[in-house]
Amino acid sequence: MATTAAGVGRLEEEALRRKERLKALREKTGRKDKEDGEPKTKQFRDGEEDSEKHRELRLRNYVPEDEDLKKRRVPQAKPVAVEEKVKEQLEAAKPEPVIEEVVTSGLLSPPCYRDLKRDVAKKLEKLEKRTQRAIAELIRERLKGQEDSLASAVDATTGQEACDSD
């Protein structure tokens, strides 16, 4: 308890020193405040000063019922037509094509085409084999699910061929 009282006393002393330094600084800069050392913004203002500093009340969004307040209402502002400005800005933002057509025929010579075809042909063969295997697997899976219907379809076609041959 004694340490807290000593701590509080020390803090109060520091606060007093700070106030004295601020007061000396105000006097040095020529700022004049009331004797209590409070800045003017924190001091109580007289009613006369308040009435001069307040602006006149203007009502933009509020529709008052009182006739005195209705006089202070600001008329609705009309929006400015910006369609033409936007169209001009959009037209100005459209980039003009610098190069209209790119000629690709002169970029690679015919031997380069052959080299590309040769290199890609090996990869295409592998892909073609994989594709055929995948298609065959898909067909087998479908046929396993429809074995009964397949057998009946084969029997029906065989029976029709036998009838046709007679």
Backbone as CSV, one residue per row, in Angstrom:
resi,resn,N_x,N_y,N_z,CA_x,CA_y,CA_z,C_x,C_y,C_z
1,MET,0.815,-1.188,0.000,0.000,0.000,0.000,0.855,1.248,0.000
2,ALA,1.942,1.205,0.742,2.815,2.378,0.843,3.488,2.646,-0.502
3,THR,3.779,1.566,-1.245,4.426,1.748,-2.555,3.465,2.345,-3.560
4,THR,2.207,1.975,-3.475,1.237,2.540,-4.417,0.981,4.006,-4.128
5,ALA,0.956,4.363,-2.849,0.764,5.766,-2.477,1.953,6.599,-2.939
6,ALA,3.148,6.026,-2.813,4.349,6.743,-3.254,4.347,6.869,-4.774
7,GLY,3.869,5.822,-5.484,3.793,5.848,-6.945,2.800,6.891,-7.421
8,VAL,1.659,6.991,-6.746,0.641,7.965,-7.116,1.161,9.374,-6.860
9,GLY,1.854,9.557,-5.736,2.423,10.872,-5.422,3.443,11.287,-6.466
10,ARG,4.237,10.347,-6.917,5.249,10.634,-7.940,4.584,11.008,-9.258
11,LEU,3.517,10.312,-9.618,2.796,10.605,-10.857,2.167,11.992,-10.807
12,GLU,1.624,12.353,-9.647,1.024,13.680,-9.504,2.080,14.766,-9.660
13,GLU,3.256,14.523,-9.092,4.346,15.497,-9.214,4.755,15.667,-10.676
14,GLU,4.849,14.554,-11.408,5.201,14.622,-12.830,4.146,15.374,-13.618
15,ALA,2.879,15.166,-13.286,1.793,15.865,-13.974,1.881,17.360,-13.722
16,LEU,2.183,17.770,-12.488,2.326,19.203,-12.170,3.487,19.818,-12.940
17,ARG,4.607,19.083,-13.012,5.770,19.598,-13.772,5.411,19.771,-15.247
18,ARG,4.688,18.792,-15.792,4.267,18.876,-17.185,3.373,20.088,-17.426
19,LYS,2.428,20.339,-16.519,1.552,21.504,-16.644,2.349,22.798,-16.602
20,GLU,3.348,22.865,-15.729,4.175,24.075,-15.639,4.952,24.291,-16.936
21,ARG,5.504,23.213,-17.484,6.241,23.352,-18.746,5.326,23.809,-19.869
22,LEU,4.122,23.254,-19.950,3.170,23.680,-20.980,2.784,25.138,-20.810
23,LYS,2.570,25.560,-19.576,2.211,26.950,-19.315,3.343,27.871,-19.745
24,ALA,4.600,27.486,-19.436,5.756,28.295,-19.833,5.876,28.345,-21.352
25,LEU,5.602,27.241,-22.009,5.668,27.194,-23.465,4.597,28.083,-24.090
26,ARG,3.387,28.077,-23.528,2.321,28.949,-24.033,2.696,30.420,-23.887
27,GLU,3.249,30.765,-22.743,3.656,32.158,-22.521,4.771,32.551,-23.484
28,LYS,5.662,31.625,-23.746,6.785,31.897,-24.638,6.305,32.130,-26.065
29,THR,5.322,31.348,-26.513,4.815,31.497,-27.880,3.835,32.654,-28.005
30,GLY,3.425,33.243,-26.909,2.546,34.392,-26.968,1.088,34.029,-26.941
31,ARG,0.780,32.827,-26.703,-0.602,32.392,-26.642,-1.178,32.761,-25.290
32,LYS,-2.310,33.420,-25.296,-2.902,33.858,-24.028,-4.163,33.059,-23.762
33,ASP,-4.178,32.381,-22.649,-5.348,31.626,-22.221,-5.801,32.171,-20.871
34,LYS,-6.901,31.665,-20.427,-7.382,32.066,-19.105,-6.437,31.554,-18.038
35,GLU,-6.626,31.990,-16.844,-5.714,31.687,-15.747,-5.662,30.210,-15.390
36,ASP,-6.700,29.458,-15.683,-6.716,28.052,-15.282,-5.823,27.174,-16.160
37,GLY,-5.292,27.723,-17.256,-4.360,26.979,-18.086,-5.030,26.106,-19.125
38,GLU,-6.320,26.106,-19.210,-7.028,25.319,-20.216,-6.969,26.039,-21.564
39,PRO,-6.824,25.321,-22.663,-6.850,25.972,-23.974,-8.233,26.535,-24.268
40,LYS,-8.289,27.432,-25.211,-9.547,28.113,-25.522,-10.612,27.146,-26.004
41,THR,-10.211,26.087,-26.671,-11.191,25.143,-27.187,-11.899,24.413,-26.058
42,LYS,-11.241,24.259,-24.911,-11.844,23.544,-23.799,-12.585,24.466,-22.838
43,GLN,-12.414,25.759,-22.982,-13.060,26.705,-22.082,-14.522,26.866,-22.453
44,PHE,-15.333,27.216,-21.469,-16.753,27.439,-21.684,-16.936,28.690,-22.525
45,ARG,-17.726,28.573,-23.547,-17.970,29.703,-24.428,-19.241,30.429,-24.005
46,ASP,-19.259,31.700,-24.266,-20.458,32.479,-23.981,-21.504,32.181,-25.049
47,GLY,-22.799,32.377,-24.717,-23.888,32.115,-25.648,-23.850,33.023,-26.852
48,GLU,-23.347,34.236,-26.725,-23.297,35.189,-27.834,-22.341,34.704,-28.927
49,GLU,-21.208,34.177,-28.527,-20.224,33.698,-29.505,-20.767,32.488,-30.266
50,ASP,-21.505,31.626,-29.593,-22.042,30.428,-30.223,-23.016,30.782,-31.338
51,SER,-23.882,31.742,-31.083,-24.887,32.083,-32.084,-24.239,32.675,-33.333
52,GLU,-23.127,33.379,-33.193,-22.450,33.959,-34.355,-21.713,32.902,-35.164
53,LYS,-21.180,31.913,-34.491,-20.356,30.915,-35.178,-21.173,29.832,-35.862
54,HIS,-22.408,29.605,-35.391,-23.212,28.551,-36.017,-23.670,28.984,-37.401
55,ARG,-23.650,28.037,-38.294,-24.132,28.296,-39.643,-25.649,28.126,-39.682
56,GLU,-26.217,28.615,-40.730,-27.654,28.455,-40.903,-27.935,27.009,-41.277
57,LEU,-29.004,26.472,-40.741,-29.386,25.088,-40.970,-29.941,24.928,-42.380
58,ARG,-29.389,23.932,-43.126,-29.875,23.637,-44.478,-30.306,22.182,-44.516
59,LEU,-31.514,21.938,-44.973,-32.060,20.586,-45.017,-32.073,20.091,-46.451
60,ARG,-31.292,19.042,-46.714,-31.209,18.500,-48.076,-32.081,17.263,-48.238
61,ASN,-31.983,16.324,-47.309,-32.691,15.055,-47.440,-33.918,14.966,-46.540
62,TYR,-33.981,15.794,-45.547,-35.062,15.747,-44.577,-36.204,16.651,-45.021
63,VAL,-37.425,16.123,-44.996,-38.607,16.908,-45.344,-39.309,17.278,-44.029
64,PRO,-39.161,18.513,-43.583,-39.732,18.905,-42.291,-41.235,19.179,-42.404
65,GLU,-41.909,19.069,-41.288,-43.333,19.383,-41.225,-43.553,20.821,-40.770
66,ASP,-42.619,21.361,-40.025,-42.721,22.725,-39.516,-42.475,23.715,-40.655
67,GLU,-43.273,24.773,-40.710,-43.156,25.738,-41.809,-41.881,26.562,-41.731
68,ASP,-41.398,26.828,-40.509,-40.136,27.562,-40.367,-38.980,26.737,-40.937
69,LEU,-39.026,25.442,-40.705,-37.970,24.569,-41.213,-38.103,24.338,-42.711
70,LYS,-39.318,24.394,-43.232,-39.517,24.210,-44.668,-38.827,25.306,-45.464
71,LYS,-38.701,26.484,-44.878,-38.030,27.596,-45.549,-36.540,27.304,-45.720
72,ARG,-35.994,26.509,-44.826,-34.561,26.207,-44.875,-34.230,25.009,-45.766
73,ARG,-35.233,24.406,-46.325,-35.012,23.227,-47.162,-34.366,23.628,-48.481
74,VAL,-33.363,22.868,-48.885,-32.652,23.107,-50.140,-33.370,22.326,-51.243
75,PRO,-33.604,22.933,-52.413,-34.285,22.200,-53.488,-33.428,21.034,-53.993
76,GLN,-34.114,20.025,-54.516,-33.425,18.834,-55.021,-32.527,19.199,-56.196
77,ALA,-31.327,18.661,-56.181,-30.387,18.900,-57.277,-30.715,17.944,-58.419
78,LYS,-30.646,18.465,-59.643,-30.923,17.634,-60.806,-29.610,17.005,-61.281
79,PRO,-29.638,15.718,-61.614,-28.414,15.062,-62.058,-27.955,15.607,-63.407
80,VAL,-26.664,15.656,-63.564,-26.072,16.157,-64.798,-26.048,15.023,-65.823
81,ALA,-26.323,15.343,-67.065,-26.296,14.339,-68.130,-24.837,14.011,-68.452
82,VAL,-24.469,12.783,-68.211,-23.092,12.363,-68.433,-22.975,11.347,-69.562
83,GLU,-24.068,11.059,-70.236,-24.053,10.041,-71.277,-23.085,10.400,-72.399
84,GLU,-23.096,11.660,-72.814,-22.212,12.076,-73.908,-20.747,11.982,-73.494
85,LYS,-20.454,12.382,-72.265,-19.072,12.318,-71.783,-18.591,10.879,-71.722
86,VAL,-19.466,9.979,-71.268,-19.091,8.572,-71.172,-18.849,7.994,-72.558
87,LYS,-19.709,8.338,-73.513,-19.522,7.840,-74.886,-18.200,8.327,-75.462
88,GLU,-17.871,9.586,-75.223,-16.602,10.128,-75.729,-15.421,9.407,-75.105
89,GLN,-15.497,9.147,-73.815,-14.398,8.456,-73.139,-14.265,7.018,-73.627
90,LEU,-15.391,6.362,-73.873,-15.326,4.990,-74.380,-14.724,4.947,-75.781
91,GLU,-15.098,5.904,-76.603,-14.537,5.953,-77.955,-13.042,6.266,-77.911
92,ALA,-12.647,7.125,-77.000,-11.229,7.467,-76.879,-10.425,6.291,-76.332
93,ALA,-11.073,5.423,-75.549,-10.375,4.296,-74.943,-10.185,3.130,-75.909
94,LYS,-10.920,3.117,-77.013,-10.777,2.021,-77.973,-9.415,2.122,-78.652
95,PRO,-8.612,1.078,-78.552,-7.298,1.124,-79.189,-7.415,0.937,-80.698
96,GLU,-6.613,1.656,-81.398,-6.582,1.510,-82.852,-5.633,0.367,-83.199
97,PRO,-6.022,-0.494,-84.124,-5.139,-1.615,-84.456,-3.861,-1.110,-85.135
98,VAL,-2.741,-1.488,-84.569,-1.452,-1.065,-85.104,-1.103,-1.913,-86.319
99,ILE,-1.230,-3.224,-86.166,-0.958,-4.141,-87.264,-2.284,-4.791,-87.632
100,GLU,-2.700,-4.596,-88.850,-3.994,-5.122,-89.246,-3.933,-6.617,-89.546
101,GLU,-2.850,-7.078,-90.152,-2.772,-8.483,-90.522,-1.346,-8.968,-90.311
102,VAL,-1.208,-10.117,-89.705,0.103,-10.702,-89.474,0.333,-11.759,-90.545
103,VAL,1.439,-11.664,-91.223,1.767,-12.616,-92.283,2.526,-13.766,-91.640
104,THR,1.927,-14.962,-91.667,2.555,-16.120,-91.041,3.310,-16.971,-92.047
105,SER,3.103,-16.745,-93.302,3.742,-17.601,-94.298,5.252,-17.399,-94.339
106,GLY,5.726,-16.231,-94.046,7.158,-15.986,-94.123,7.889,-16.231,-92.822
107,LEU,7.170,-16.609,-91.769,7.824,-16.787,-90.485,8.648,-18.072,-90.430
108,LEU,8.117,-19.163,-90.941,8.836,-20.432,-90.931,9.064,-20.899,-92.357
109,SER,10.234,-21.350,-92.608,10.547,-21.865,-93.946,10.018,-23.303,-94.058
110,PRO,9.833,-23.824,-95.284,9.318,-25.187,-95.470,10.130,-26.270,-94.768
111,PRO,11.466,-26.200,-94.696,12.180,-27.246,-93.952,11.800,-27.263,-92.467
112,CYS,11.472,-26.099,-91.901,11.067,-26.048,-90.503,9.738,-26.773,-90.305
113,TYR,8.833,-26.613,-91.272,7.559,-27.312,-91.184,7.785,-28.812,-91.164
114,ARG,8.671,-29.268,-92.010,8.945,-30.707,-92.070,9.514,-31.194,-90.739
115,ASP,10.429,-30.417,-90.171,11.029,-30.811,-88.891,9.952,-30.881,-87.795
116,LEU,9.068,-29.896,-87.793,8.001,-29.890,-86.791,7.075,-31.085,-86.962
117,LYS,6.714,-31.388,-88.211,5.832,-32.526,-88.472,6.498,-33.829,-88.040
118,ARG,7.797,-33.956,-88.311,8.516,-35.171,-87.955,8.553,-35.341,-86.435
119,ASP,8.839,-34.255,-85.702,8.935,-34.337,-84.246,7.567,-34.610,-83.601
120,VAL,6.558,-34.038,-84.148,5.227,-34.188,-83.576,4.600,-35.518,-83.973
121,ALA,5.006,-36.089,-85.085,4.413,-37.338,-85.572,4.591,-38.462,-84.558
122,LYS,5.751,-38.560,-83.913,6.000,-39.617,-82.934,5.027,-39.477,-81.755
123,LYS,4.854,-38.241,-81.303,3.964,-38.007,-80.168,2.506,-38.284,-80.554
124,LEU,2.162,-37.944,-81.778,0.795,-38.190,-82.237,0.501,-39.692,-82.335
125,GLU,1.484,-40.475,-82.735,1.283,-41.923,-82.825,0.988,-42.506,-81.444
126,LYS,1.764,-42.076,-80.434,1.535,-42.561,-79.074,0.132,-42.171,-78.597
127,LEU,-0.245,-40.935,-78.862,-1.561,-40.465,-78.432,-2.680,-41.218,-79.144
128,GLU,-2.465,-41.523,-80.412,-3.474,-42.256,-81.178,-3.672,-43.658,-80.599
129,LYS,-2.578,-44.318,-80.236,-2.672,-45.654,-79.645,-3.427,-45.594,-78.320
130,ARG,-3.094,-44.615,-77.487,-3.768,-44.473,-76.191,-5.267,-44.198,-76.381
131,THR,-5.573,-43.394,-77.360,-6.979,-43.060,-77.628,-7.748,-44.303,-78.046
132,GLN,-7.171,-45.110,-78.934,-7.835,-46.329,-79.392,-8.062,-47.299,-78.230
133,ARG,-7.050,-47.424,-77.347,-7.191,-48.307,-76.183,-8.326,-47.818,-75.281
134,ALA,-8.374,-46.516,-75.031,-9.406,-45.951,-74.163,-10.797,-46.170,-74.749
135,ILE,-10.933,-45.998,-76.055,-12.223,-46.218,-76.715,-12.628,-47.677,-76.597
136,ALA,-11.667,-48.597,-76.797,-11.966,-50.028,-76.704,-12.405,-50.393,-75.290
137,GLU,-11.745,-49.832,-74.266,-12.119,-50.119,-72.878,-13.528,-49.612,-72.577
138,LEU,-13.864,-48.441,-73.060,-15.204,-47.894,-72.833,-16.279,-48.773,-73.479
139,ILE,-15.983,-49.255,-74.677,-16.953,-50.124,-75.372,-17.123,-51.429,-74.601
140,ARG,-16.015,-52.003,-74.110,-16.090,-53.258,-73.349,-16.927,-53.075,-72.087
141,GLU,-16.725,-51.934,-71.385,-17.496,-51.689,-70.163,-18.981,-51.576,-70.469
142,ARG,-19.322,-50.936,-71.547,-20.732,-50.813,-71.910,-21.323,-52.172,-72.274
143,LEU,-20.521,-52.970,-72.951,-21.019,-54.287,-73.358,-21.198,-55.210,-72.164
144,LYS,-20.322,-55.090,-71.157,-20.479,-55.925,-69.960,-21.790,-55.596,-69.262
145,GLY,-22.156,-54.352,-69.243,-23.408,-53.944,-68.617,-24.616,-54.375,-69.421
146,GLN,-24.432,-54.599,-70.687,-25.564,-54.924,-71.553,-25.391,-56.304,-72.198
147,GLU,-24.764,-57.262,-71.516,-24.527,-58.593,-72.092,-25.833,-59.277,-72.485
148,ASP,-26.798,-59.157,-71.598,-28.077,-59.823,-71.878,-28.749,-59.220,-73.099
149,SER,-28.753,-57.932,-73.158,-29.419,-57.293,-74.294,-28.637,-57.530,-75.579
150,LEU,-27.313,-57.653,-75.482,-26.485,-57.910,-76.658,-26.752,-59.313,-77.190
151,ALA,-26.812,-60.270,-76.274,-27.056,-61.657,-76.693,-28.418,-61.767,-77.381
152,SER,-29.411,-61.115,-76.842,-30.739,-61.181,-77.463,-30.743,-60.471,-78.810
153,ALA,-29.961,-59.378,-78.923,-29.890,-58.661,-80.190,-29.206,-59.524,-81.237
154,VAL,-28.144,-60.253,-80.866,-27.437,-61.123,-81.801,-28.350,-62.267,-82.232
155,ASP,-29.079,-62.854,-81.293,-29.997,-63.936,-81.630,-31.081,-63.450,-82.578
156,ALA,-31.570,-62.253,-82.347,-32.633,-61.725,-83.193,-32.135,-61.497,-84.605
157,THR,-30.911,-60.986,-84.740,-30.376,-60.756,-86.086,-30.084,-62.081,-86.786
158,THR,-29.628,-63.099,-86.046,-29.357,-64.405,-86.628,-30.655,-65.049,-87.098
159,GLY,-31.680,-64.913,-86.326,-32.989,-65.467,-86.690,-33.546,-64.801,-87.926
160,GLN,-33.326,-63.502,-88.091,-33.827,-62.800,-89.258,-33.053,-63.229,-90.506
161,GLU,-31.751,-63.479,-90.381,-30.955,-63.916,-91.539,-31.399,-65.305,-91.989
162,ALA,-31.763,-66.169,-91.028,-32.210,-67.508,-91.357,-33.543,-67.451,-92.110
163,CYS,-34.392,-66.543,-91.707,-35.690,-66.393,-92.361,-35.510,-65.828,-93.773
164,ASP,-34.578,-64.921,-93.915,-34.338,-64.296,-95.216,-33.752,-65.298,-96.224
165,SER,-32.935,-66.255,-95.743,-32.299,-67.189,-96.644,-33.292,-68.231,-97.180
166,ASP,-34.381,-68.476,-96.495,-35.393,-69.446,-96.935,-36.102,-68.956,-98.099
